[in-house]
Amino acid sequence: MALKLVISNPSTRKTHQIELDQSKTYSLLGKKIGDEIDGDFAGLSGYTFKITGGTDRDGFPMHPQVKGTVRKKVLLSSPPGFHPLKEGQRKRKMVRGDTVSDAISQVNVKVTKAGVKSLDEVAPTKTKKPAEAAPQPDVKKEEPKQEVKEEPKVGGEKSKEG
């Protein structure tokens, strides 16, 4: 089970992503949303993280009000899992429980205590590359054609054929 650890740092307002192999994920199993964990398992000594959520392998979000590792349909009126467009709107949605299991593919955490190394050194953020880095295929641009409007025929002349 390869697990992605998405680390948000409130002080720098940046997000970092680390891919964890299976041997490092065992320390996360059984933890719940809101639990505090040490960053030693991910090679981030000195850091303390708080689990804020995640998604399972099928893309369903973890919900703090659903206990355990189950996946079930619940009636939601607010995030996570549902963002209403109108006030009072509710919808039945499928969500995952609040406990990290082997079905979870992404765990979202936030930094509560920073360590010695900065997160930029361990897991650099992905930056957007300029558009000129991706080569564009040569496409000839066509000039827009000017439409010729026909003048309407004046009078009620109808041709008689027949």
FIKOLZA-1660 file (N, C-alpha, C; in steps of 0.1 Angstrom, whole numbers, plus 5000, padded with zeros to 4 digits):
% residues 162
   i   px   py   pz ch aa at
   1 5008 4988 5000  A  M  N
   1 5000 5000 5000  A  M CA
   1 5009 5012 5000  A  M  C
   2 5009 5019 4989  A  A  N
   2 5017 5032 4988  A  A CA
   2 5007 5043 4993  A  A  C
   3 5012 5051 5002  A  L  N
   3 5004 5061 5008  A  L CA
   3 5010 5075 5005  A  L  C
   4 5001 5085 5002  A  K  N
   4 5006 5098 5000  A  K CA
   4 5003 5106 5013  A  K  C
   5 5013 5113 5017  A  L  N
   5 5011 5122 5029  A  L CA
   5 5012 5136 5024  A  L  C
   6 5000 5143 5026  A  V  N
   6 4999 5157 5021  A  V CA
   6 5001 5166 5034  A  V  C
   7 5012 5173 5034  A  I  N
   7 5015 5181 5046  A  I CA
   7 5012 5196 5043  A  I  C
   8 5003 5202 5051  A  S  N
   8 5001 5216 5049  A  S CA
   8 5008 5223 5061  A  S  C
   9 5014 5234 5058  A  N  N
   9 5022 5242 5068  A  N CA
   9 5014 5255 5069  A  N  C
  10 5007 5257 5080  A  P  N
  10 4999 5270 5082  A  P CA
  10 5008 5282 5082  A  P  C
  11 5021 5281 5087  A  S  N
  11 5029 5293 5089  A  S CA
  11 5034 5298 5075  A  S  C
  12 5037 5289 5066  A  T  N
  12 5042 5293 5053  A  T CA
  12 5031 5293 5042  A  T  C
  13 5019 5287 5046  A  R  N
  13 5008 5285 5037  A  R CA
  13 5012 5278 5024  A  R  C
  14 5020 5267 5026  A  K  N
  14 5024 5259 5015  A  K CA
  14 5020 5244 5018  A  K  C
  15 5019 5237 5007  A  T  N
  15 5016 5222 5009  A  T CA
  15 5027 5214 5003  A  T  C
  16 5030 5203 5009  A  H  N
  16 5041 5194 5005  A  H CA
  16 5035 5180 5004  A  H  C
  17 5040 5172 4995  A  Q  N
  17 5035 5159 4993  A  Q CA
  17 5046 5149 4993  A  Q  C
  18 5045 5139 5002  A  I  N
  18 5055 5128 5003  A  I CA
  18 5048 5115 5000  A  I  C
  19 5055 5107 4992  A  E  N
  19 5050 5093 4990  A  E CA
  19 5057 5084 5000  A  E  C
  20 5049 5077 5007  A  L  N
  20 5054 5067 5017  A  L CA
  20 5053 5053 5012  A  L  C
  21 5064 5045 5015  A  D  N
  21 5063 5031 5011  A  D CA
  21 5056 5023 5022  A  D  C
  22 5053 5011 5020  A  Q  N
  22 5045 5003 5029  A  Q CA
  22 5051 5002 5043  A  Q  C
  23 5064 5001 5044  A  S  N
  23 5070 4999 5057  A  S CA
  23 5068 5011 5066  A  S  C
  24 5067 5023 5060  A  K  N
  24 5065 5035 5068  A  K CA
  24 5051 5038 5072  A  K  C
  25 5041 5031 5065  A  T  N
  25 5027 5034 5068  A  T CA
  25 5021 5027 5080  A  T  C
  26 5028 5017 5085  A  Y  N
  26 5022 5010 5096  A  Y CA
  26 5020 5018 5108  A  Y  C
  27 5028 5029 5110  A  S  N
  27 5026 5037 5122  A  S CA
  27 5014 5046 5121  A  S  C
  28 5008 5048 5109  A  L  N
  28 4996 5055 5107  A  L CA
  28 4983 5047 5109  A  L  C
  29 4984 5034 5107  A  L  N
  29 4972 5025 5108  A  L CA
  29 4966 5026 5121  A  L  C
  30 4953 5028 5122  A  G  N
  30 4946 5029 5135  A  G CA
  30 4944 5043 5140  A  G  C
  31 4951 5052 5134  A  K  N
  31 4950 5066 5139  A  K CA
  31 4937 5072 5134  A  K  C
  32 4932 5082 5141  A  K  N
  32 4919 5088 5137  A  K CA
  32 4921 5103 5134  A  K  C
  33 4911 5109 5127  A  I  N
  33 4912 5123 5124  A  I CA
  33 4912 5131 5137  A  I  C
  34 4922 5140 5138  A  G  N
  34 4924 5148 5151  A  G CA
  34 4935 5143 5159  A  G  C
  35 4940 5131 5156  A  D  N
  35 4952 5126 5164  A  D CA
  35 4964 5133 5160  A  D  C
  36 4973 5135 5170  A  E  N
  36 4986 5141 5168  A  E CA
  36 4997 5129 5166  A  E  C
  37 5005 5130 5156  A  I  N
  37 5016 5120 5154  A  I CA
  37 5029 5127 5152  A  I  C
  38 5040 5119 5155  A  D  N
  38 5053 5124 5153  A  D CA
  38 5057 5122 5138  A  D  C
  39 5066 5130 5133  A  G  N
  39 5070 5129 5119  A  G CA
  39 5082 5120 5117  A  G  C
  40 5086 5113 5128  A  D  N
  40 5098 5104 5126  A  D CA
  40 5096 5093 5116  A  D  C
  41 5083 5088 5115  A  F  N
  41 5081 5077 5106  A  F CA
  41 5083 5081 5091  A  F  C
  42 5082 5094 5088  A  A  N
  42 5084 5099 5074  A  A CA
  42 5097 5106 5072  A  A  C
  43 5106 5104 5082  A  G  N
  43 5119 5110 5081  A  G CA
  43 5119 5125 5084  A  G  C
  44 5109 5130 5091  A  L  N
  44 5108 5144 5095  A  L CA
  44 5109 5145 5110  A  L  C
  45 5121 5143 5116  A  S  N
  45 5123 5143 5130  A  S CA
  45 5121 5157 5135  A  S  C
  46 5114 5158 5147  A  G  N
  46 5111 5171 5153  A  G CA
  46 5098 5177 5149  A  G  C
  47 5092 5172 5139  A  Y  N
  47 5079 5176 5134  A  Y CA
  47 5068 5169 5142  A  Y  C
  48 5057 5176 5144  A  T  N
  48 5045 5169 5150  A  T CA
  48 5033 5174 5140  A  T  C
  49 5025 5164 5136  A  F  N
  49 5014 5166 5127  A  F CA
  49 5001 5163 5133  A  F  C
  50 4990 5169 5128  A  K  N
  50 4977 5166 5132  A  K CA
  50 4969 5161 5120  A  K  C
  51 4963 5149 5121  A  I  N
  51 4956 5144 5110  A  I CA
  51 4943 5151 5108  A  I  C
  52 4941 5157 5096  A  T  N
  52 4929 5165 5093  A  T CA
  52 4919 5158 5083  A  T  C
  53 4923 5147 5077  A  G  N
  53 4914 5140 5068  A  G CA
  53 4922 5131 5058  A  G  C
  54 4915 5128 5047  A  G  N
  54 4922 5119 5037  A  G CA
  54 4911 5114 5027  A  G  C
  55 4916 5105 5018  A  T  N
  55 4907 5099 5009  A  T CA
  55 4911 5084 5008  A  T  C
  56 4901 5076 5004  A  D  N
  56 4904 5062 5002  A  D CA
  56 4908 5059 4987  A  D  C
  57 4911 5047 4984  A  R  N
  57 4916 5044 4971  A  R CA
  57 4906 5046 4960  A  R  C
  58 4893 5048 4963  A  D  N
  58 4883 5051 4953  A  D CA
  58 4879 5065 4953  A  D  C
  59 4886 5074 4961  A  G  N
  59 4884 5088 4961  A  G CA
  59 4873 5093 4970  A  G  C
  60 4868 5085 4979  A  F  N
  60 4858 5089 4989  A  F CA
  60 4865 5096 5001  A  F  C
  61 4860 5107 5005  A  P  N
  61 4867 5114 5016  A  P CA
  61 4865 5108 5030  A  P  C
  62 4874 5110 5039  A  M  N
  62 4872 5106 5053  A  M CA
  62 4864 5116 5060  A  M  C
  63 4855 5111 5068  A  H  N
  63 4845 5120 5075  A  H CA
  63 4847 5118 5090  A  H  C
  64 4849 5129 5098  A  P  N
  64 4851 5127 5112  A  P CA
  64 4839 5122 5120  A  P  C
  65 4827 5123 5115  A  Q  N
  65 4815 5118 5123  A  Q CA
  65 4812 5104 5120  A  Q  C
  66 4818 5097 5110  A  V  N
  66 4816 5083 5108  A  V CA
  66 4828 5076 5115  A  V  C
  67 4824 5068 5125  A  K  N
  67 4835 5061 5133  A  K CA
  67 4839 5048 5126  A  K  C
  68 4852 5045 5128  A  G  N
  68 4858 5033 5123  A  G CA
  68 4863 5034 5109  A  G  C
  69 4865 5023 5102  A  T  N
  69 4871 5022 5089  A  T CA
  69 4861 5019 5078  A  T  C
  70 4848 5020 5081  A  V  N
  70 4838 5016 5072  A  V CA
  70 4836 5027 5061  A  V  C
  71 4829 5023 5050  A  R  N
  71 4825 5032 5040  A  R CA
  71 4810 5031 5039  A  R  C
  72 4803 5042 5041  A  K  N
  72 4788 5042 5041  A  K CA
  72 4782 5055 5036  A  K  C
  73 4769 5055 5033  A  K  N
  73 4762 5066 5028  A  K CA
  73 4756 5074 5040  A  K  C
  74 4759 5086 5041  A  V  N
  74 4754 5095 5052  A  V CA
  74 4747 5107 5046  A  V  C
  75 4738 5113 5054  A  L  N
  75 4732 5125 5049  A  L CA
  75 4740 5137 5054  A  L  C
  76 4745 5145 5044  A  L  N
  76 4754 5156 5047  A  L CA
  76 4748 5169 5043  A  L  C
  77 4751 5179 5052  A  S  N
  77 4747 5193 5049  A  S CA
  77 4758 5203 5049  A  S  C
  78 4771 5198 5051  A  S  N
  78 4782 5206 5051  A  S CA
  78 4795 5198 5048  A  S  C
  79 4806 5205 5045  A  P  N
  79 4819 5197 5043  A  P CA
  79 4823 5190 5055  A  P  C
  80 4832 5180 5054  A  P  N
  80 4838 5174 5042  A  P CA
  80 4829 5165 5035  A  P  C
  81 4830 5164 5022  A  G  N
  81 4823 5155 5014  A  G CA
  81 4811 5161 5006  A  G  C
  82 4806 5172 5010  A  F  N
  82 4795 5179 5003  A  F CA
  82 4796 5194 5006  A  F  C
  83 4795 5201 4995  A  H  N
  83 4795 5216 4996  A  H CA
  83 4782 5221 4990  A  H  C
  84 4772 5224 4999  A  P  N
  84 4759 5228 4994  A  P CA
  84 4759 5241 4986  A  P  C
  85 4751 5242 4976  A  L  N
  85 4750 5254 4968  A  L CA
  85 4739 5263 4973  A  L  C
  86 4729 5258 4980  A  K  N
  86 4719 5266 4986  A  K CA
  86 4718 5264 5001  A  K  C
  87 4713 5274 5008  A  E  N
  87 4712 5272 5023  A  E CA
  87 4702 5262 5026  A  E  C
  88 4706 5253 5035  A  G  N
  88 4696 5242 5039  A  G CA
  88 4697 5230 5030  A  G  C
  89 4705 5230 5020  A  Q  N
  89 4705 5218 5011  A  Q CA
  89 4712 5207 5017  A  Q  C
  90 4707 5195 5016  A  R  N
  90 4713 5182 5021  A  R CA
  90 4714 5172 5010  A  R  C
  91 4723 5163 5012  A  K  N
  91 4724 5152 5002  A  K CA
  91 4731 5140 5008  A  K  C
  92 4726 5128 5004  A  R  N
  92 4732 5116 5008  A  R CA
  92 4744 5112 5000  A  R  C
  93 4756 5111 5007  A  K  N
  93 4768 5109 5000  A  K CA
  93 4776 5098 5006  A  K  C
  94 4784 5091 4998  A  M  N
  94 4793 5080 5003  A  M CA
  94 4806 5086 5009  A  M  C
  95 4809 5082 5021  A  V  N
  95 4821 5087 5028  A  V CA
  95 4828 5075 5035  A  V  C
  96 4841 5077 5038  A  R  N
  96 4849 5068 5046  A  R CA
  96 4849 5072 5060  A  R  C
  97 4851 5062 5069  A  G  N
  97 4852 5065 5084  A  G CA
  97 4864 5073 5087  A  G  C
  98 4865 5076 5100  A  D  N
  98 4876 5086 5105  A  D CA
  98 4889 5079 5109  A  D  C
  99 4890 5066 5107  A  T  N
  99 4902 5058 5111  A  T CA
  99 4910 5054 5099  A  T  C
 100 4923 5056 5099  A  V  N
 100 4932 5053 5088  A  V CA
 100 4934 5038 5088  A  V  C
 101 4931 5032 5076  A  S  N
 101 4932 5018 5074  A  S CA
 101 4940 5015 5061  A  S  C
 102 4941 5003 5057  A  D  N
 102 4949 5000 5045  A  D CA
 102 4941 5004 5032  A  D  C
 103 4929 5008 5033  A  A  N
 103 4921 5012 5022  A  A CA
 103 4923 5027 5019  A  A  C
 104 4930 5034 5028  A  I  N
 104 4932 5048 5026  A  I CA
 104 4945 5050 5017  A  I  C
 105 4944 5059 5007  A  S  N
 105 4955 5061 4998  A  S CA
 105 4961 5075 5000  A  S  C
 106 4954 5084 5007  A  Q  N
 106 4960 5097 5010  A  Q CA
 106 4956 5102 5024  A  Q  C
 107 4966 5107 5031  A  V  N
 107 4963 5112 5044  A  V CA
 107 4967 5127 5045  A  V  C
 108 4958 5136 5049  A  N  N
 108 4961 5150 5049  A  N CA
 108 4965 5153 5064  A  N  C
 109 4976 5160 5066  A  V  N
 109 4980 5164 5079  A  V CA
 109 4984 5179 5079  A  V  C
 110 4984 5185 5091  A  K  N
 110 4990 5199 5091  A  K CA
 110 5000 5199 5102  A  K  C
 111 5010 5208 5101  A  V  N
 111 5021 5209 5110  A  V CA
 111 5016 5217 5122  A  V  C
 112 5018 5210 5134  A  T  N
 112 5015 5217 5147  A  T CA
 112 5028 5221 5154  A  T  C
 113 5039 5214 5151  A  K  N
 113 5052 5217 5157  A  K CA
 113 5062 5215 5146  A  K  C
 114 5070 5226 5143  A  A  N
 114 5080 5225 5133  A  A CA
 114 5093 5219 5138  A  A  C
 115 5100 5212 5129  A  G  N
 115 5113 5206 5133  A  G CA
 115 5125 5214 5129  A  G  C
 116 5137 5208 5128  A  V  N
 116 5149 5215 5125  A  V CA
 116 5150 5218 5110  A  V  C
 117 5148 5208 5102  A  K  N
 117 5149 5210 5087  A  K CA
 117 5136 5216 5083  A  K  C
 118 5137 5224 5072  A  S  N
 118 5125 5230 5066  A  S CA
 118 5119 5219 5057  A  S  C
 119 5106 5220 5055  A  L  N
 119 5099 5211 5046  A  L CA
 119 5103 5213 5032  A  L  C
 120 5108 5224 5028  A  D  N
 120 5112 5227 5014  A  D CA
 120 5124 5218 5011  A  D  C
 121 5133 5215 5021  A  E  N
 121 5144 5207 5018  A  E CA
 121 5141 5192 5016  A  E  C
 122 5131 5187 5024  A  V  N
 122 5127 5173 5024  A  V CA
 122 5117 5170 5013  A  V  C
 123 5107 5179 5011  A  A  N
 123 5097 5176 5001  A  A CA
 123 5094 5190 4994  A  A  C
 124 5101 5193 4983  A  P  N
 124 5099 5206 4976  A  P CA
 124 5085 5206 4970  A  P  C
 125 5080 5218 4970  A  T  N
 125 5066 5220 4964  A  T CA
 125 5068 5220 4949  A  T  C
 126 5057 5216 4942  A  K  N
 126 5057 5216 4928  A  K CA
 126 5053 5230 4923  A  K  C
 127 5062 5235 4914  A  T  N
 127 5059 5248 4909  A  T CA
 127 5054 5247 4895  A  T  C
 128 5046 5256 4890  A  K  N
 128 5041 5256 4877  A  K CA
 128 5052 5261 4867  A  K  C
 129 5054 5253 4857  A  K  N
 129 5064 5257 4847  A  K CA
 129 5058 5267 4837  A  K  C
 130 5067 5275 4831  A  P  N
 130 5062 5284 4821  A  P CA
 130 5057 5277 4809  A  P  C
 131 5048 5284 4802  A  A  N
 131 5042 5278 4790  A  A CA
 131 5052 5274 4779  A  A  C
 132 5063 5282 4778  A  E  N
 132 5073 5279 4768  A  E CA
 132 5081 5266 4770  A  E  C
 133 5080 5260 4782  A  A  N
 133 5087 5248 4784  A  A CA
 133 5080 5236 4777  A  A  C
 134 5067 5237 4775  A  A  N
 134 5061 5226 4767  A  A CA
 134 5060 5230 4752  A  A  C
 135 5066 5222 4743  A  P  N
 135 5066 5226 4729  A  P CA
 135 5052 5225 4723  A  P  C
 136 5048 5235 4716  A  Q  N
 136 5035 5236 4709  A  Q CA
 136 5037 5231 4695  A  Q  C
 137 5028 5223 4690  A  P  N
 137 5028 5218 4676  A  P CA
 137 5026 5230 4667  A  P  C
 138 5032 5229 4655  A  D  N
 138 5031 5240 4645  A  D CA
 138 5017 5239 4639  A  D  C
 139 5009 5249 4641  A  V  N
 139 4996 5249 4635  A  V CA
 139 4994 5262 4628  A  V  C
 140 4990 5262 4616  A  K  N
 140 4988 5274 4608  A  K CA
 140 4975 5280 4613  A  K  C
 141 4976 5293 4616  A  K  N
 141 4964 5300 4620  A  K CA
 141 4957 5306 4608  A  K  C
 142 4944 5302 4607  A  E  N
 142 4936 5307 4596  A  E CA
 142 4930 5320 4600  A  E  C
 143 4930 5329 4590  A  E  N
 143 4923 5342 4592  A  E CA
 143 4908 5340 4591  A  E  C
 144 4901 5347 4599  A  P  N
 144 4886 5345 4599  A  P CA
 144 4881 5350 4585  A  P  C
 145 4872 5342 4581  A  K  N
 145 4865 5345 4568  A  K CA
 145 4855 5355 4570  A  K  C
 146 4854 5364 4560  A  Q  N
 146 4844 5375 4561  A  Q CA
 146 4831 5370 4554  A  Q  C
 147 4821 5371 4562  A  E  N
 147 4808 5366 4556  A  E CA
 147 4802 5377 4547  A  E  C
 148 4796 5372 4536  A  V  N
 148 4790 5381 4526  A  V CA
 148 4775 5380 4528  A  V  C
 149 4769 5391 4532  A  K  N
 149 4755 5391 4534  A  K CA
 149 4747 5394 4521  A  K  C
 150 4738 5386 4518  A  E  N
 150 4729 5388 4506  A  E CA
 150 4718 5397 4510  A  E  C
 151 4716 5407 4501  A  E  N
 151 4705 5416 4503  A  E CA
 151 4692 5409 4501  A  E  C
 152 4682 5412 4510  A  P  N
 152 4669 5406 4508  A  P CA
 152 4662 5412 4495  A  P  C
 153 4655 5403 4488  A  K  N
 153 4648 5408 4476  A  K CA
 153 4636 5416 4481  A  K  C
 154 4635 5427 4474  A  V  N
 154 4624 5436 4477  A  V CA
 154 4612 5433 4468  A  V  C
 155 4600 5433 4474  A  G  N
 155 4588 5430 4467  A  G CA
 155 4584 5416 4468  A  G  C
 156 4572 5413 4465  A  G  N
 156 4566 5400 4467  A  G CA
 156 4567 5392 4454  A  G  C
 157 4577 5393 4447  A  E  N
 157 4578 5386 4434  A  E CA
 157 4580 5371 4437  A  E  C
 158 4571 5363 4432  A  K  N
 158 4573 5348 4433  A  K CA
 158 4574 5343 4419  A  K  C
 159 4582 5334 4418  A  S  N
 159 4584 5328 4404  A  S CA
 159 4573 5317 4402  A  S  C
 160 4567 5317 4391  A  K  N
 160 4557 5308 4388  A  K CA
 160 4563 5297 4379  A  K  C
 161 4564 5286 4384  A  E  N
 161 4570 5275 4376  A  E CA
 161 4559 5264 4376  A  E  C
 162 4558 5258 4365  A  G  N
 162 4549 5247 4365  A  G CA
 162 4541 5244 4354  A  G  C
% end
